[in-house]
Amino acid sequence: MISMMNTKARYTVIASAQRTNNTPAANIVNHIDAGFQLAAMGFTKSYDVQGFYREAHNAQASIELSRAIAVSSLDEVSQLATLFCGGYAQECILAINNKTKDVFLIDVNGLICAKLGKWKAHAAKVESWDAYTYDGMHYYTAE
């Protein structure tokens, strides 16, 4: 697997088609469907990652099968926000500027909801993290 940090794309978007109120089977169908949608839109460089986050009202972190997508422009980031937020009922997607390592949450309108910090790779997981992404080799956090 290629690490997220080794991309030559201007941005990396991490997005999920999974919803906690769906069955596991429905989430897999949505994940596969999102892959077909991405290919139809011309996004050919994506791979599976796991996203973990702990919401304020939950004691345990949620785990979502997600996609890391290589993106060339802010317009493409906006297209992906429309796809995942509009088509799969996500509140936002994660966008990383691969040059500056700045991390943003992007809403359905392609607007920045929040700046989360800098994208940082880690060799091991830290139990106190409330959110991170795992690509099979590294753990990533916004700090």
TORBATOR-826104 format. One record per residue: residue number from 1; x, y, z of N, C-alpha, C in turn. Coordinates in Angstrom, 1 decimal. Layout:
pos n_u n_v n_w ca_u ca_v ca_w c_u c_v c_w
NUM X Y Z X Y Z X Y Z
...
END
This chain:
pos n_u n_v n_w ca_u ca_v ca_w c_u c_v c_w
1 0.8 -1.2 0.0 0.0 0.0 0.0 0.9 1.2 0.0
2 0.5 2.3 -0.7 1.2 3.5 -0.8 0.7 4.4 0.3
3 1.6 4.9 1.1 1.3 5.8 2.2 0.7 7.1 1.6
4 -0.2 7.7 2.4 -0.9 8.9 2.0 0.2 10.0 1.9
5 1.2 10.0 2.6 2.2 11.1 2.5 3.1 11.0 1.3
6 3.0 10.0 0.4 3.8 9.8 -0.8 3.1 10.3 -2.0
7 2.0 11.1 -1.9 1.3 11.5 -3.1 1.9 12.7 -3.7
8 1.7 12.8 -5.0 2.2 14.0 -5.8 1.0 14.9 -6.0
9 -0.2 14.5 -5.6 -1.4 15.4 -5.8 -1.3 16.6 -4.9
10 -2.0 17.6 -5.3 -2.0 18.9 -4.5 -2.8 18.7 -3.2
11 -3.9 17.9 -3.2 -4.7 17.6 -2.0 -4.9 16.2 -1.9
12 -5.2 15.7 -0.7 -5.8 14.4 -0.4 -7.1 14.6 0.3
13 -8.2 14.0 -0.2 -9.5 14.1 0.5 -9.7 12.7 1.1
14 -10.2 12.7 2.3 -10.6 11.5 3.0 -12.1 11.6 3.2
15 -12.8 10.7 2.7 -14.3 10.7 2.8 -14.8 9.3 2.9
16 -16.0 9.2 3.6 -16.7 8.0 3.8 -18.1 8.0 3.3
17 -18.6 6.9 2.8 -20.0 6.7 2.4 -20.7 6.0 3.5
18 -20.1 5.7 4.6 -20.7 4.9 5.7 -21.5 5.8 6.7
19 -22.6 5.2 7.2 -23.4 5.9 8.2 -23.6 4.9 9.4
20 -23.5 5.4 10.6 -23.7 4.5 11.7 -25.1 3.9 11.8
21 -26.1 4.5 11.3 -27.4 4.0 11.3 -27.7 3.0 10.2
22 -26.8 2.7 9.3 -26.9 1.7 8.2 -26.4 0.4 8.7
23 -26.9 -0.7 8.1 -26.4 -2.0 8.4 -25.0 -2.1 7.8
24 -24.2 -3.0 8.3 -22.9 -3.2 7.7 -22.9 -3.5 6.2
25 -23.9 -4.3 5.8 -24.0 -4.6 4.4 -24.4 -3.4 3.6
26 -25.2 -2.5 4.1 -25.6 -1.3 3.4 -24.3 -0.4 3.3
27 -23.5 -0.3 4.3 -22.3 0.5 4.3 -21.3 0.0 3.3
28 -21.2 -1.3 3.1 -20.3 -1.9 2.1 -20.8 -1.5 0.7
29 -22.1 -1.7 0.5 -22.7 -1.3 -0.8 -22.4 0.2 -1.1
30 -22.6 1.0 -0.1 -22.3 2.5 -0.3 -20.9 2.7 -0.6
31 -20.0 2.0 0.1 -18.5 2.2 -0.2 -18.2 1.8 -1.6
32 -18.7 0.7 -2.0 -18.4 0.2 -3.4 -19.0 1.2 -4.4
33 -20.3 1.6 -4.1 -20.9 2.5 -5.0 -20.1 3.8 -5.1
34 -19.6 4.3 -4.0 -18.8 5.5 -4.0 -17.6 5.3 -4.9
35 -17.0 4.1 -4.9 -15.8 3.9 -5.7 -16.2 4.0 -7.2
36 -17.4 3.4 -7.6 -17.8 3.6 -9.0 -18.1 5.0 -9.3
37 -18.7 5.8 -8.4 -18.9 7.2 -8.6 -17.6 8.0 -8.8
38 -16.6 7.7 -8.0 -15.3 8.3 -8.1 -14.7 8.0 -9.5
39 -14.8 6.8 -9.9 -14.2 6.4 -11.2 -14.9 7.2 -12.4
40 -16.3 7.2 -12.3 -17.1 7.9 -13.3 -16.7 9.4 -13.3
41 -16.3 10.0 -12.2 -16.0 11.4 -12.1 -14.5 11.6 -12.5
42 -13.8 10.6 -12.8 -12.4 10.7 -13.2 -11.4 10.6 -12.1
43 -11.8 10.3 -10.9 -10.9 10.2 -9.8 -10.4 8.7 -9.7
44 -9.2 8.5 -10.3 -8.7 7.1 -10.5 -7.7 6.8 -9.4
45 -7.2 7.7 -8.6 -6.2 7.5 -7.6 -6.9 7.6 -6.2
46 -7.4 6.5 -5.7 -7.9 6.4 -4.4 -7.7 5.1 -3.8
47 -7.7 5.0 -2.5 -7.5 3.7 -1.8 -8.2 3.7 -0.5
48 -8.4 2.5 0.0 -9.2 2.4 1.3 -8.3 2.7 2.5
49 -8.9 3.4 3.4 -8.3 3.7 4.7 -9.4 3.6 5.8
50 -9.0 3.6 7.0 -10.0 3.5 8.1 -9.9 4.9 8.8
51 -11.1 5.4 9.0 -11.2 6.6 9.8 -11.7 6.3 11.2
52 -11.2 6.9 12.2 -11.6 6.7 13.6 -11.9 8.1 14.2
53 -13.0 8.2 14.8 -13.3 9.4 15.6 -14.2 9.1 16.7
54 -14.1 9.9 17.8 -14.9 9.8 19.0 -15.7 11.1 19.1
55 -17.0 10.9 19.0 -17.9 12.0 19.2 -18.0 12.3 20.7
56 -18.4 13.5 21.0 -18.5 14.0 22.4 -19.4 13.1 23.2
57 -20.5 12.6 22.7 -21.4 11.8 23.5 -21.1 10.3 23.5
58 -20.1 9.9 22.8 -19.7 8.4 22.7 -18.5 8.1 23.5
59 -18.5 7.0 24.3 -17.3 6.6 25.0 -16.3 6.0 24.1
60 -16.7 5.3 23.0 -15.8 4.6 22.1 -15.8 5.3 20.7
61 -14.7 5.2 20.1 -14.5 5.8 18.7 -15.3 5.0 17.7
62 -15.9 5.7 16.7 -16.5 5.1 15.6 -15.4 4.8 14.6
63 -15.6 3.7 13.8 -14.7 3.3 12.8 -15.4 3.3 11.5
64 -14.9 4.0 10.5 -15.5 4.1 9.2 -14.5 3.7 8.1
65 -15.0 2.8 7.2 -14.2 2.5 6.0 -14.3 3.7 5.1
66 -13.2 4.3 4.8 -13.2 5.5 4.0 -12.3 5.4 2.8
67 -12.2 6.5 2.0 -11.4 6.5 0.9 -10.5 7.7 0.9
68 -9.2 7.5 0.7 -8.2 8.6 0.5 -8.1 8.8 -1.0
69 -8.4 10.0 -1.4 -8.5 10.3 -2.9 -7.5 11.4 -3.2
70 -6.7 11.2 -4.2 -5.7 12.2 -4.7 -6.5 13.2 -5.6
71 -6.3 14.5 -5.3 -7.1 15.6 -5.9 -6.1 16.7 -6.4
72 -6.4 17.2 -7.5 -5.6 18.3 -8.1 -6.0 19.7 -7.8
73 -7.3 19.9 -7.5 -7.7 21.3 -7.4 -8.8 21.5 -6.3
74 -9.0 22.7 -5.9 -10.0 23.0 -4.9 -11.4 22.7 -5.5
75 -11.6 22.9 -6.8 -12.8 22.5 -7.5 -13.1 21.1 -7.3
76 -12.1 20.2 -7.4 -12.3 18.8 -7.3 -12.6 18.5 -5.8
77 -12.0 19.2 -4.9 -12.3 19.0 -3.4 -13.8 19.3 -3.3
78 -14.3 20.4 -3.9 -15.7 20.7 -3.8 -16.6 19.7 -4.4
79 -16.2 19.1 -5.5 -17.0 18.0 -6.2 -17.1 16.8 -5.3
80 -16.0 16.5 -4.6 -16.1 15.4 -3.6 -16.9 15.7 -2.4
81 -16.9 16.9 -2.0 -17.8 17.3 -0.9 -19.3 17.1 -1.3
82 -19.6 17.5 -2.5 -21.0 17.3 -3.0 -21.3 15.9 -3.1
83 -20.4 15.1 -3.6 -20.7 13.6 -3.7 -20.9 13.0 -2.3
84 -20.0 13.2 -1.4 -20.1 12.4 -0.1 -21.1 13.1 0.8
85 -21.2 14.4 0.9 -22.1 15.0 1.8 -23.5 15.0 1.2
86 -23.7 15.2 -0.1 -25.0 15.2 -0.7 -25.5 13.8 -1.0
87 -24.6 12.9 -1.5 -25.0 11.6 -1.9 -25.0 10.6 -0.8
88 -24.2 10.8 0.2 -24.1 9.8 1.3 -24.3 10.3 2.7
89 -25.0 11.5 2.7 -25.4 12.1 4.0 -24.3 12.4 5.0
90 -23.1 12.7 4.5 -22.0 13.1 5.4 -22.1 14.5 5.8
91 -21.7 14.9 7.0 -21.7 16.3 7.4 -20.5 17.0 6.7
92 -19.4 16.3 6.5 -18.3 17.0 5.9 -17.3 15.9 5.4
93 -16.3 16.4 4.7 -15.1 15.5 4.3 -13.9 16.2 4.8
94 -12.8 15.4 4.9 -11.5 15.9 5.3 -10.6 16.2 4.1
95 -10.0 17.4 4.1 -9.2 17.7 2.9 -7.8 18.2 3.5
96 -6.7 17.6 2.9 -5.4 17.9 3.3 -4.6 18.6 2.2
97 -4.0 19.7 2.5 -3.1 20.3 1.5 -1.8 19.6 1.6
98 -1.4 18.9 0.6 -0.2 18.0 0.7 1.1 18.8 0.8
99 1.1 20.0 0.4 2.3 20.9 0.5 2.4 21.4 1.9
100 1.4 22.1 2.4 1.5 22.7 3.7 1.1 21.8 4.9
101 0.5 20.7 4.6 -0.1 19.7 5.5 -1.2 20.3 6.4
102 -1.8 21.4 6.0 -3.0 21.9 6.6 -4.2 21.0 6.4
103 -5.0 20.8 7.4 -6.1 19.9 7.3 -7.4 20.7 7.6
104 -8.4 20.5 6.7 -9.7 21.2 6.8 -10.9 20.3 6.7
105 -12.0 20.6 7.3 -13.2 20.0 7.1 -14.0 20.8 6.1
106 -14.6 20.1 5.1 -15.3 20.8 4.0 -16.7 20.4 4.0
107 -17.7 21.3 3.8 -19.1 21.0 3.9 -19.6 20.7 2.5
108 -20.9 20.4 2.4 -21.6 20.0 1.1 -21.5 21.1 0.1
109 -21.3 22.4 0.5 -21.2 23.5 -0.4 -19.7 23.7 -0.9
110 -18.8 22.9 -0.4 -17.4 23.1 -0.7 -16.7 24.1 0.1
111 -17.4 24.5 1.2 -16.8 25.6 2.1 -16.1 25.0 3.3
112 -15.1 25.7 3.8 -14.4 25.2 5.0 -15.3 25.4 6.2
113 -15.5 24.3 6.9 -16.2 24.3 8.2 -15.2 24.5 9.4
114 -14.0 24.0 9.2 -13.1 24.1 10.3 -11.7 23.8 9.8
115 -10.7 24.5 10.4 -9.3 24.1 10.2 -8.8 23.3 11.4
116 -8.3 22.1 11.1 -8.0 21.2 12.2 -6.5 21.2 12.7
117 -5.7 21.8 11.9 -4.2 21.8 12.3 -3.4 21.2 11.1
118 -2.3 20.6 11.5 -1.3 20.0 10.5 -1.5 18.5 10.5
119 -1.3 17.9 9.3 -1.4 16.5 9.1 -0.1 15.9 9.5
120 -0.1 14.9 10.4 1.1 14.3 11.0 1.0 12.8 10.9
121 2.1 12.1 10.5 2.1 10.7 10.4 2.8 10.2 11.7
122 2.3 9.0 12.2 2.8 8.4 13.4 3.0 6.9 13.1
123 4.0 6.3 13.7 4.2 4.8 13.5 3.3 4.0 14.4
124 2.8 4.5 15.5 2.0 3.8 16.4 0.8 4.6 16.9
125 -0.3 3.9 17.3 -1.5 4.6 17.7 -1.3 5.0 19.2
126 -1.9 6.1 19.5 -2.0 6.6 20.9 -3.4 6.5 21.4
127 -3.7 5.9 22.5 -5.0 5.6 23.0 -5.8 6.9 23.2
128 -5.2 8.0 23.6 -5.9 9.2 23.9 -6.4 10.0 22.7
129 -6.0 9.6 21.5 -6.5 10.3 20.3 -8.0 10.2 20.2
130 -8.7 11.3 19.8 -10.1 11.3 19.5 -10.4 11.0 18.1
131 -9.4 11.3 17.2 -9.6 11.1 15.8 -8.3 10.8 15.1
132 -8.3 9.8 14.2 -7.1 9.5 13.4 -7.5 8.7 12.2
133 -6.6 8.6 11.2 -6.8 7.8 10.0 -5.7 6.8 10.0
134 -6.0 5.6 9.5 -5.0 4.6 9.4 -5.0 4.0 8.0
135 -3.9 4.0 7.4 -3.8 3.6 6.0 -3.1 2.2 5.8
136 -3.0 1.5 6.9 -2.4 0.2 6.8 -0.9 0.2 7.2
137 -0.3 1.4 7.1 1.1 1.5 7.5 1.3 2.5 8.6
138 0.6 3.7 8.5 0.8 4.8 9.4 -0.6 5.2 10.0
139 -0.5 5.9 11.1 -1.6 6.5 11.7 -1.4 8.0 11.4
140 -2.5 8.7 11.1 -2.4 10.2 10.8 -3.3 10.9 11.7
141 -2.9 12.1 12.2 -3.7 13.0 13.0 -3.6 14.4 12.5
142 -4.5 15.2 12.9 -4.5 16.6 12.6 -4.1 17.3 14.0
143 -3.0 17.9 14.0 -2.5 18.5 15.3 -2.2 20.0 15.1
END
